[in-house]
Amino acid sequence: MISFVSLNAQSNMELTTQKIDNINHQLDEWIKSEKYAGIINLTSIDNDIKHFEAFGFSDIKEKKLMEKDTIVRIYSMTKPIVSVAIMQLVEQGKLKLDSPITDYFPEFKKLKVYQNGRYVRPNKEITLKHLLTHTAGFSYGWGENPVDKKYRKAKIWDDLKDGNDFVKKISKLPLIYHPGEKWHYSISVDIQGVLIERLTGITLAKYLDVNFFEPLEMKDTSFRLPNSKKNRFSSNYKNENGKLKLAEEWRSQHYSSQSNFFGGGGGLISTASDYYKFAQMLLNGGTFNGRYYIGKNTIDLMTRDHLRNVLDNPKDPWTDYSFGLEDSKFGLGFRLNIAKDPSSGKEITHQYSWNGAAGTEFWIDPLNQLINITLIQKLDSDWTLREKMEALIY
């Protein structure tokens, strides 16, 4: 838990000139030391952008500068957007949190759980709430568990025609845990994306465009990169023995695919300004520039802990085959940092957030009315960026 922010200090939160100088100095130092190729940071307090700067390069070899409007891969920062979209449909009464997902995915009726070398029936139905909290029992295929090996053998991301094709592949694979047994980071938000398609009859890309990106004027957020914006796209790097190595150059055709599979778990590209509009809409209680997107009560529901009610044993939440979180708290699509009100002892959400595989980070702090978005393009990073930015800002 982040503990160096006083709950009593929220009304005095400000980004002083000294703090801004320190932030700029640190970002510049990270570029000079070649820790990151380029970096963008945007910090807003009380709906007012206090810091927004870019340092370094979007491509080192070609000396292309990282600009404030550089387009980056946000990978898993796609997830909160898709989870908010599915909750929009819950709010509209089109499905319920406790709805068994087999109501919408009959392909999953024969799912089995791999347990001690045997395949057994799940001990309960998978619900939408399980998908939203990463407790459904699906995986990603990253580890050495026999289930993960089956995911890799099935090549779940290869040659996908659409979301139905993805579900067909997953339906043939076992669950790694029983629903509600463990928090296990997984493809569950990709499944949410397909669920949106089945409920609405349009693609996930179209749903997000119509209901979020177009009205929020998130003009650079998409699953596809048009040629007209190619020059603003960043190259992606990876950490190889402490050195930056090119992983994917900005000219890559990866985001030019015409497939009708839209990865709800990690397929979007975006900019700092675009993501800020989405985050500010949430901090505003579900409205932005006078338009309603989702209710404040729904956001409050999404940003409070659900693991205590979903997991069989909330005191032992983390899987043996995936990472855990600093706090044993998770909302509906968000990592949570929980604080306690010193006067009442009541739990309060200090931050809700998520990150992306290339090191992108965002958090929303409702206590201080603060949003922070930090964007880099570095795979296999050391995951210290969030902590260091918090120390600089708070």
MIGU-360362 format. One line per 3 residues: number of its first residue (from 1); for each residue z, y, x of C-alpha. Coordinates in Angstrom, 3 decimals, m for minus. Example, Ala and Ser with C-alpha at 12.3 -4.5 7.8 and 13.67 -1.06 7.14 Angstrom:
# MIGU-360362
1> 7.800/m4.500/12.300; 7.140/m1.060/13.670;
END
This chain:
# MIGU-360362
1> 0.000/0.000/0.000; m0.735/3.533/1.213; 2.703/5.093/1.386;
4> 2.275/8.375/3.235; 1.257/10.350/0.134; 4.149/11.766/m1.840;
7> 3.819/11.545/m5.602; 5.662/14.838/m5.769; 3.011/16.539/m3.649;
10> 0.070/16.052/m5.944; 0.040/19.635/m7.237; m0.011/20.947/m3.652;
13> m2.863/18.800/m2.402; m5.395/20.850/m0.469; m7.888/20.496/2.331;
16> m6.846/23.194/4.764; m9.103/24.711/7.398; m7.169/22.727/9.990;
19> m7.755/19.469/8.118; m11.460/20.204/7.772; m11.688/20.969/11.501;
22> m9.909/17.698/12.261; m12.245/15.749/9.985; m15.345/17.269/11.568;
25> m14.002/16.685/15.069; m13.250/13.017/14.311; m16.620/12.353/12.679;
28> m18.373/13.950/15.639; m16.300/11.891/18.079; m17.252/8.655/16.311;
31> m20.914/9.535/16.761; m20.526/10.537/20.405; m18.688/7.295/21.165;
34> m21.463/5.351/19.366; m18.981/3.790/16.962; m21.390/4.689/14.153;
37> m25.019/5.755/14.225; m24.467/8.319/11.492; m21.830/9.263/8.966;
40> m21.574/11.349/5.804; m18.306/12.435/4.206; m17.741/14.140/0.855;
43> m14.263/15.116/m0.318; m13.587/16.795/m3.647; m10.326/18.092/m5.122;
46> m10.018/19.368/m8.680; m13.753/19.009/m9.316; m14.537/21.198/m6.302;
49> m16.271/19.829/m3.188; m14.110/20.865/m0.253; m15.872/18.956/2.531;
52> m19.436/17.676/2.678; m20.986/17.095/6.108; m23.301/14.674/7.896;
55> m23.218/13.721/11.577; m25.346/11.571/13.852; m28.537/9.720/13.100;
58> m30.086/7.797/10.244; m32.240/6.169/12.932; m31.116/6.222/16.558;
61> m34.393/5.282/18.243; m36.433/7.881/16.368; m33.635/10.489/16.519;
64> m33.818/10.976/12.746; m30.765/12.990/11.792; m28.332/11.777/9.180;
67> m28.561/14.391/6.428; m26.345/15.034/3.432; m29.120/13.693/1.169;
70> m29.899/10.602/3.272; m30.309/7.513/1.074; m28.165/4.523/2.061;
73> m27.502/0.945/1.014; m24.253/0.980/m0.937; m24.157/m2.814/m1.386;
76> m20.910/m3.701/m3.197; m20.269/m0.116/m4.301; m22.806/m1.214/m6.935;
79> m20.047/m3.330/m8.489; m17.887/m0.568/m10.007; m20.968/0.955/m11.652;
82> m21.919/m2.364/m13.265; m18.339/m3.071/m14.340; m18.114/0.356/m15.993;
85> m21.431/m0.443/m17.723; m20.116/m3.758/m19.082; m16.944/m2.022/m20.289;
88> m19.127/0.507/m22.081; m20.462/m2.446/m24.095; m16.923/m3.732/m24.675;
91> m15.983/m0.294/m25.983; m18.948/m0.468/m28.362; m17.696/m3.794/m29.740;
94> m20.601/m5.841/m28.403; m18.290/m8.277/m26.605; m14.601/m8.755/m25.869;
97> m12.607/m9.143/m22.670; m11.381/m12.544/m23.808; m14.845/m13.711/m24.874;
100> m15.744/m17.055/m23.245; m18.832/m16.401/m21.150; m20.398/m19.624/m22.438;
103> m20.985/m17.673/m25.669; m23.647/m15.814/m23.677; m24.376/m18.344/m20.924;
106> m24.773/m21.804/m22.467; m25.998/m22.868/m19.014; m22.358/m22.744/m17.857;
109> m21.007/m25.234/m20.384; m21.232/m28.085/m17.876; m19.627/m26.275/m14.925;
112> m17.215/m28.361/m12.876; m14.510/m27.412/m10.370; m14.539/m28.954/m6.899;
115> m10.974/m30.184/m6.356; m9.817/m32.459/m3.548; m13.198/m34.109/m3.192;
118> m13.695/m34.610/m6.933; m15.470/m32.662/m9.654; m13.266/m31.928/m12.650;
121> m13.607/m29.908/m15.822; m12.211/m26.347/m15.682; m8.736/m26.247/m17.179;
124> m9.629/m23.163/m19.240; m12.638/m21.182/m20.393; m14.063/m18.483/m18.118;
127> m13.794/m15.117/m19.872; m15.260/m11.687/m19.230; m11.863/m10.632/m17.880;
130> m12.109/m13.402/m15.268; m15.497/m12.011/m14.196; m14.158/m8.463/m13.984;
133> m11.148/m9.505/m11.880; m12.902/m11.993/m9.540; m10.745/m14.820/m10.861;
136> m13.471/m16.894/m12.561; m13.821/m19.425/m9.728; m17.301/m18.437/m8.539;
139> m17.885/m17.802/m4.835; m20.339/m16.096/m2.481; m21.096/m18.969/m0.129;
142> m19.650/m17.301/2.950; m16.919/m19.760/3.939; m16.710/m23.354/5.108;
145> m15.379/m24.821/1.874; m17.685/m27.563/0.510; m18.497/m25.267/m2.438;
148> m19.626/m22.484/m0.097; m21.834/m24.946/1.751; m23.444/m25.896/m1.548;
151> m24.081/m22.202/m2.288; m25.878/m21.823/1.038; m27.881/m25.000/0.549;
154> m28.969/m23.790/m2.906; m30.225/m20.481/m1.377; m29.021/m18.632/m4.436;
157> m30.679/m15.336/m3.452; m34.100/m16.688/m2.540; m37.235/m16.406/m4.684;
160> m35.489/m15.112/m7.789; m37.806/m14.125/m10.620; m35.090/m12.560/m12.791;
163> m31.456/m12.809/m13.820; m32.038/m15.966/m15.826; m33.360/m17.641/m12.692;
166> m30.143/m16.654/m10.889; m27.944/m18.087/m13.663; m29.946/m21.320/m13.613;
169> m29.175/m21.767/m9.902; m25.480/m20.970/m10.297; m25.069/m23.297/m13.268;
172> m25.828/m26.257/m10.985; m23.058/m25.379/m8.510; m19.320/m26.138/m8.770;
175> m16.532/m23.601/m9.063; m14.317/m23.204/m6.016; m11.158/m22.741/m8.150;
178> m10.122/m23.145/m11.753; m10.450/m19.918/m13.748; m7.336/m17.824/m13.194;
181> m6.164/m19.894/m10.242; m6.965/m17.395/m7.454; m8.540/m14.024/m6.764;
184> m11.737/m15.013/m4.967; m14.402/m12.426/m4.183; m17.638/m13.634/m5.703;
187> m20.960/m13.231/m7.489; m19.155/m12.483/m10.746; m20.543/m8.937/m10.962;
190> m24.084/m10.254/m10.548; m23.319/m12.407/m13.583; m22.045/m9.297/m15.398;
193> m25.416/m7.708/m14.671; m27.258/m10.592/m16.305; m24.820/m10.433/m19.226;
196> m25.771/m6.777/m19.763; m29.412/m7.852/m19.873; m28.734/m10.586/m22.428;
199> m26.693/m8.288/m24.646; m29.123/m5.358/m24.586; m32.534/m7.007/m24.180;
202> m33.479/m4.707/m21.302; m33.166/m5.082/m17.527; m30.005/m4.043/m15.741;
205> m32.031/m1.420/m13.870; m33.230/0.106/m17.135; m29.772/0.015/m18.720;
208> m28.190/1.839/m15.786; m31.029/4.364/m15.657; m30.790/5.238/m19.356;
211> m26.999/5.190/m19.701; m25.863/6.544/m16.339; m28.364/7.584/m13.686;
214> m30.687/9.759/m15.771; m28.023/11.660/m17.757; m25.790/12.034/m14.670;
217> m28.854/13.221/m12.694; m28.258/10.537/m10.059; m31.865/10.968/m8.993;
220> m31.670/8.880/m5.814; m29.694/5.901/m7.147; m31.821/2.851/m7.856;
223> m32.520/m0.795/m7.078; m35.915/0.230/m5.704; m36.937/2.816/m3.098;
226> m40.165/4.684/m3.947; m42.513/5.478/m1.093; m42.036/9.184/m1.750;
229> m38.386/8.878/m0.629; m38.891/6.439/2.225; m38.475/9.073/4.927;
232> m34.977/9.867/3.634; m33.823/6.234/3.922; m31.427/5.254/6.694;
235> m31.799/2.384/9.094; m28.989/m0.160/8.996; m27.047/m1.303/12.042;
238> m24.678/m4.114/12.869; m21.744/m4.579/15.193; m22.747/m6.932/18.007;
241> m20.071/m7.353/20.664; m18.856/m3.824/20.024; m22.334/m2.315/20.293;
244> m24.636/m0.932/17.627; m27.694/m3.111/17.085; m30.487/m2.495/14.612;
247> m30.169/m4.750/11.546; m32.872/m3.275/9.300; m34.996/m0.221/9.965;
250> m35.669/2.481/7.408; m39.287/1.345/7.038; m38.161/m2.053/5.700;
253> m39.871/m3.208/2.504; m36.704/m4.911/1.249; m36.108/m2.303/m1.464;
256> m39.766/m2.201/m2.468; m39.648/m5.643/m4.124; m41.164/m6.022/m7.580;
259> m38.830/m8.861/m8.590; m37.088/m8.524/m11.946; m33.799/m9.700/m10.467;
262> m31.426/m6.754/m10.109; m28.294/m7.633/m8.153; m25.344/m6.180/m10.036;
265> m23.059/m7.138/m7.166; m24.799/m5.219/m4.425; m28.373/m4.126/m5.039;
268> m28.228/m0.336/m5.303; m29.176/2.428/m2.905; m27.701/5.894/m3.384;
271> m26.551/9.162/m1.829; m23.158/10.822/m1.450; m24.041/13.474/m4.053;
274> m25.168/10.876/m6.587; m22.117/8.669/m6.210; m19.906/11.721/m6.452;
277> m21.265/12.432/m9.950; m20.395/8.903/m11.063; m16.910/9.153/m9.523;
280> m16.257/12.590/m10.998; m17.264/11.301/m14.429; m14.556/8.642/m14.102;
283> m11.956/11.122/m12.845; m12.837/13.428/m15.747; m11.830/10.647/m18.139;
286> m15.347/9.424/m18.901; m17.242/12.688/m19.425; m19.488/14.786/m17.191;
289> m21.096/18.129/m18.001; m20.105/17.735/m21.633; m21.598/14.250/m22.104;
292> m19.502/11.216/m23.048; m20.027/7.992/m21.078; m16.895/5.927/m21.572;
295> m13.450/6.529/m23.042; m10.413/7.624/m21.072; m8.443/4.729/m22.559;
298> m11.092/2.336/m21.240; m10.881/3.868/m17.753; m7.077/3.632/m17.895;
301> m7.439/m0.035/m18.844; m9.838/m0.665/m15.966; m7.587/1.040/m13.418;
304> m4.364/m0.792/m14.072; m3.389/m4.155/m12.618; m4.614/m7.236/m14.469;
307> m3.864/m9.964/m11.926; m0.299/m10.328/m13.192; m1.697/m11.377/m16.573;
310> m4.775/m13.296/m15.462; m3.553/m15.404/m12.547; m1.582/m18.591/m12.958;
313> 0.712/m17.445/m10.125; 0.468/m13.677/m9.498; 2.911/m13.975/m6.592;
316> 0.353/m16.066/m4.694; m2.964/m14.394/m5.601; m5.204/m14.846/m2.588;
319> m7.625/m17.635/m1.919; m7.693/m19.683/1.279; m11.436/m19.153/1.505;
322> m11.902/m15.404/1.075; m10.084/m12.237/2.089; m7.069/m10.768/0.313;
325> m6.189/m7.136/m0.387; m3.372/m4.955/0.921; m1.800/m4.760/m2.524;
328> m1.766/m7.767/m4.833; m3.253/m5.552/m7.522; m6.738/m5.500/m9.004;
331> m8.104/m3.814/m12.092; m11.269/m4.478/m14.057; m13.783/m3.920/m11.271;
334> m11.597/m1.858/m8.921; m9.244/m2.408/m6.038; m5.989/m0.588/m6.796;
337> m3.345/1.113/m4.714; m0.196/1.359/m6.797; 2.694/3.756/m6.261;
340> 5.975/4.107/m8.123; 7.149/7.247/m9.833; 10.380/8.085/m7.964;
343> 12.037/9.379/m11.136; 11.142/6.634/m13.607; 10.218/3.697/m11.361;
346> 7.048/3.291/m13.410; 3.971/1.956/m11.611; 1.214/4.548/m11.270;
349> m2.320/4.027/m9.987; m2.568/6.160/m6.871; m6.141/5.127/m6.020;
352> m8.915/2.979/m7.445; m11.792/2.139/m5.170; m14.215/m0.263/m3.547;
355> m16.465/m0.441/m0.495; m19.781/m1.879/0.649; m20.950/m4.358/3.273;
358> m22.479/m1.633/5.467; m19.101/0.110/5.717; m19.480/2.560/2.826;
361> m16.185/3.554/1.208; m15.068/5.498/m1.845; m11.779/6.108/m3.561;
364> m10.629/8.095/m6.559; m7.081/9.482/m6.527; m6.100/10.604/m10.043;
367> m2.682/11.834/m8.892; m4.259/14.404/m6.598; m7.516/14.784/m8.573;
370> m9.282/13.748/m5.360; m12.503/11.863/m4.680; m13.566/10.734/m1.239;
373> m16.898/9.138/m0.345; m17.675/8.143/3.232; m21.037/6.586/4.014;
376> m22.099/4.734/7.153; m24.678/2.000/7.719; m22.964/m0.587/9.885;
379> m22.589/m4.256/9.006; m19.625/m6.220/10.392; m17.643/m3.032/10.931;
382> m13.953/m3.201/11.777; m13.003/m1.930/8.295; m10.720/0.796/9.651;
385> m12.794/3.714/8.335; m10.978/3.990/5.000; m7.528/4.044/6.602;
388> m8.569/6.647/9.163; m10.177/8.905/6.578; m7.044/8.697/4.433;
391> m4.916/9.768/7.391; m7.198/12.764/8.031; m7.348/13.862/4.381;
394> m3.757/13.284/3.258;
END
